Amino acid sequence: MPSNSIDHAFTARTLTGAASDPTYAGALSFMRRKFTKSLKGADAVVWGIPFDAAVSNRPGARFGPQAIRRASAIFDNDPQYPFGADLFETMSVIDYGDCLLDYGNHQKTPATIEREAAKILKSGAFLLSLGGDHFVTWPLLKAHAAKHGPLALVQFDAHQDTWYDDGRRIDHGSFVGRAVRDGVIDPAASIQVGIRTHAPEDCGIAILHGYDVEEMKAGEIAETILARVGHRPAYVTFDIDCLDPAFAPGTGTPVAGGPSSAKMLSVLRQLGALEIVGADIVEVAPAYDHADVTAIAGATIAMHYLGLLAAKKRR
């Protein structure tokens, strides 16, 4: 069907409804949502955080938000699987663009992210963040905890991210331990899924290791998460390296032996009972990707977050 309009990200007159851009053309906001810095009327806000100065291996996740937005173009116009509906029929979603960071002064980065996130959350909108390396989750957790209190963390990852932290490090491998020590997350209600490395401490967080995930069905994994979190406000963070490198080669610290994208997406779709107050997808590094495989996985994870939110809104 010929398009009725193009560049919906700029020409949209409302915050709801599907776009009609051709998949191969038009302005590349996330799922063609309107680009705007106005938070008025938004149920959910998609925000990019192009930062990768905290990585311990390969850099490049600063280009993650661009890649995820590009890959998301294929999703608009049709009812989205597995939700069977136009996610934007009644749910208003905007693309807030990217966080402006000073690449020459990384010590300012955490406060900058936290301050802007707090502004978005103050509007009452749900915040979906596109990283960036996994350090960006630290200031995001602080902003969400300031509103909701200590959070249950649901972390999909190959790494525990609980390494030593002096409280000042800009490090994507230590923020979880810091969040526990600072009371930002409640370890008794938190869980990590897909872990395939060892860290010195688990900080009291439940772990489903890579081989556990391999042997469990998606429904069993979802049930384990739901039982751990209960009714606590939950923040969901998905490091793309949770997936096996066969499904997500474009990341900075890939670890073999992980689950498929199909399995983890099936887990996500069964988390509708969670009280998810915020979410992110991080560590997509397109320079190491092939045919946008990783970016497509990242965009699909982000779409699933919005799908869960839309389903809850319809109910």
C-alpha positions in Angstrom: 0.0 0.0 0.0 1.4 3.4 -0.9 2.3 5.6 2.1 0.0 8.5 3.0 2.8 10.4 4.5 6.5 10.2 5.3 8.8 11.4 8.1 6.1 10.7 10.7 8.7 11.4 13.4 8.4 15.1 12.5 5.0 15.3 10.8 2.8 13.4 13.3 0.0 15.5 14.6 -0.8 13.2 17.5 1.2 10.9 19.8 -0.9 7.8 19.1 -1.6 5.8 15.9 0.7 4.0 13.5 2.9 5.8 10.9 2.8 5.1 7.2 6.4 5.6 6.3 8.0 3.0 4.0 10.2 0.7 6.0 13.2 1.7 3.9 12.7 5.5 4.1 11.7 8.3 6.5 13.1 9.8 9.7 14.4 7.0 12.0 12.9 7.7 15.4 12.1 4.6 17.5 9.2 2.8 15.8 8.5 6.2 14.0 7.3 7.9 17.2 7.2 11.6 17.2 10.5 13.3 18.0 9.8 15.9 20.7 11.2 17.3 23.9 7.7 18.0 25.1 6.6 15.4 27.7 2.9 16.6 27.7 0.5 13.7 27.2 3.2 11.0 26.8 2.4 7.6 28.4 6.0 6.4 27.5 9.2 8.1 26.5 12.0 6.4 24.5 15.4 8.0 25.2 18.8 7.3 23.9 22.0 7.4 26.0 25.0 7.3 23.7 27.7 6.5 26.2 30.4 3.8 26.1 33.4 5.2 28.1 32.8 2.6 30.9 33.5 -0.5 28.9 36.1 -3.1 29.9 36.5 -4.6 26.4 35.3 -3.4 23.0 33.8 0.1 22.7 31.1 1.1 20.3 27.8 1.0 22.3 27.5 4.8 22.0 26.2 4.0 18.5 23.6 1.6 20.0 20.6 4.1 20.1 21.1 4.9 16.4 21.2 1.2 15.5 18.2 0.3 17.6 16.1 3.1 16.1 17.1 2.1 12.6 16.2 -1.6 13.2 12.9 -0.6 14.8 11.6 0.8 11.5 10.4 -2.6 10.4 7.9 -2.8 13.3 5.6 0.1 12.6 2.3 -0.1 10.6 1.2 -3.6 11.7 -0.1 -5.2 14.8 2.9 -6.3 16.7 3.6 -9.9 17.5 3.0 -11.4 20.0 0.7 -8.6 21.3 -1.7 -8.8 18.3 -2.5 -5.1 18.4 -1.3 -1.6 17.3 0.7 -0.7 20.4 0.1 3.0 19.7 -3.7 2.9 19.2 -4.4 4.2 22.7 -0.9 4.5 24.2 1.0 7.7 23.4 4.7 7.3 23.0 7.4 9.8 22.0 11.0 9.6 21.1 12.8 12.1 23.3 16.0 11.9 21.3 19.3 11.5 23.0 21.0 12.6 26.2 23.6 15.3 25.7 26.9 14.2 27.3 30.3 15.9 27.5 32.6 13.3 26.0 35.6 15.1 27.6 34.3 15.0 31.2 33.0 11.6 32.0 32.7 12.4 35.8 29.7 14.6 34.9 27.9 11.8 33.0 26.1 10.0 35.9 24.6 13.2 37.3 23.6 14.4 33.8 21.8 11.1 33.0 20.1 11.0 36.5 18.9 14.6 36.3 17.4 14.2 32.8 15.8 10.9 33.7 14.3 12.4 36.8 12.7 15.2 34.7 11.1 12.6 32.4 9.8 10.5 35.3 8.4 13.6 37.0 6.0 13.9 34.0 4.5 10.5 35.0 5.6 8.8 31.8 7.3 5.4 31.6 10.9 5.7 30.6 12.5 3.3 28.1 16.2 3.9 27.7 18.4 2.8 24.8 22.1 2.5 25.7 24.9 2.9 25.7 27.0 0.6 27.9 25.6 -0.9 31.0 27.0 1.8 33.3 24.1 4.0 32.2 21.8 1.8 34.2 23.3 3.1 37.4 22.0 6.7 37.2 18.8 5.4 35.7 18.3 3.2 38.8 18.9 6.1 41.1 16.4 8.3 39.3 13.7 5.5 39.4 14.4 4.7 43.0 14.1 8.3 44.0 10.5 8.1 42.8 9.5 4.5 43.7 11.8 3.6 46.5 14.2 0.6 46.5 13.7 -1.4 43.3 13.5 -5.1 42.4 16.1 -5.5 39.6 15.4 -8.0 36.8 18.7 -8.2 34.9 19.2 -10.2 31.7 23.0 -10.4 31.3 26.0 -12.7 30.9 27.8 -10.8 33.7 26.8 -10.1 37.3 28.3 -6.6 37.3 29.1 -6.8 41.0 32.9 -6.2 40.8 34.7 -3.9 43.2 33.5 -0.3 43.2 34.9 2.6 45.2 31.7 4.6 44.7 33.3 6.8 42.0 34.2 4.4 39.2 32.8 4.9 35.7 32.5 1.1 35.1 29.9 -1.1 33.5 30.9 -4.1 35.6 30.3 -2.8 39.1 27.1 -0.8 39.2 24.9 -3.6 40.5 27.0 -4.1 43.6 27.0 -0.3 44.2 23.2 -0.2 43.8 22.9 -2.9 46.5 25.2 -1.2 48.9 23.5 2.2 48.4 20.0 0.7 48.9 18.9 1.6 45.4 17.8 -2.0 44.7 16.6 -4.7 47.0 18.7 -7.8 46.4 16.0 -10.1 48.1 13.6 -9.2 45.3 16.2 -9.1 42.5 17.3 -11.7 40.0 19.9 -12.0 37.2 19.2 -14.2 34.2 21.7 -15.8 31.8 24.9 -15.3 33.9 27.9 -17.0 32.3 30.8 -15.5 34.2 31.9 -15.5 37.9 32.2 -12.4 40.1 33.6 -12.3 43.6 30.1 -11.8 45.2 26.4 -12.2 44.3 25.2 -9.5 46.8 22.3 -11.7 47.7 20.7 -11.5 44.2 19.2 -14.7 42.9 21.0 -16.0 39.8 19.8 -18.2 36.9 23.1 -19.2 35.2 23.5 -19.8 31.5 23.1 -23.5 31.8 20.1 -23.2 34.0 18.5 -21.0 31.4 19.4 -23.6 28.7 17.6 -26.4 30.6 14.5 -24.4 31.6 11.5 -23.6 29.5 10.7 -19.9 28.9 7.6 -20.2 31.1 9.7 -21.6 34.0 12.1 -18.8 33.8 9.3 -16.2 33.8 7.6 -17.9 36.8 10.9 -17.8 38.7 11.3 -14.1 38.0 7.7 -13.4 39.0 8.1 -15.4 42.2 11.3 -13.5 43.1 10.0 -10.0 42.5 6.4 -10.4 43.7 4.6 -7.1 43.8 7.7 -4.8 44.2 8.3 -2.0 41.7 10.7 -3.5 39.2 13.3 -2.1 36.9 14.2 -4.4 33.9 17.6 -4.1 32.3 18.6 -6.2 29.3 22.3 -6.4 28.4 22.2 -7.7 24.9 25.2 -10.0 25.7 22.7 -12.1 27.7 22.0 -13.6 24.3 24.5 -16.0 22.7 26.9 -14.3 20.3 25.1 -16.3 17.5 22.1 -14.1 18.1 23.9 -10.9 19.2 27.4 -10.6 17.8 27.3 -6.8 18.0 28.3 -6.2 21.6 31.5 -5.4 23.5 31.8 -8.4 25.8 30.3 -11.4 24.1 30.1 -14.7 26.0 29.4 -18.1 24.4 26.8 -20.4 25.8 23.9 -18.0 26.0 20.2 -18.3 25.1 18.5 -17.5 21.8 16.6 -14.3 21.2 13.4 -16.3 20.7 13.7 -17.8 24.2 14.4 -14.6 26.0 11.7 -12.7 24.1 9.3 -15.5 25.2 10.3 -14.9 28.8 9.7 -11.1 28.4 6.2 -11.6 27.0 5.3 -13.6 30.1 6.2 -10.8 32.5 3.0 -8.9 32.2 2.2 -9.4 35.9 5.4 -7.5 37.0 5.0 -3.9 38.2 7.7 -2.6 35.7 8.4 1.0 36.4 11.3 1.4 34.0 13.4 -0.5 31.5 16.4 -0.3 29.3 18.3 -2.2 26.6 22.1 -1.7 26.6 25.4 -2.8 25.1 24.3 -2.9 21.4 27.6 -2.1 19.5 26.8 -2.1 15.8 30.4 -2.0 14.6 30.6 -5.7 15.5 27.2 -6.6 14.2 26.3 -8.5 11.0 23.2 -7.6 8.9 21.8 -5.7 11.9 21.2 -9.0 13.8 22.0 -7.5 17.2 20.2 -4.2 16.5 17.1 -6.1 15.5 17.2 -8.2 18.7 17.6 -5.0 20.7 14.8 -3.2 19.0 12.5 -6.2 19.5 13.3 -6.3 23.2 12.4 -2.6 23.4 9.2 -3.2 21.5 8.3 -6.0 23.9 8.6 -3.6 26.8 6.2 -1.2 25.1 3.9 -4.2 24.3 3.7 -5.2 27.9 2.9 -1.6 28.8 0.2 -1.3 26.1 -1.4 -4.6 27.2 -1.6 -3.4 30.8 -3.1 -0.1 29.6 -5.7 -2.0 27.6 -6.6 -4.1 30.6 
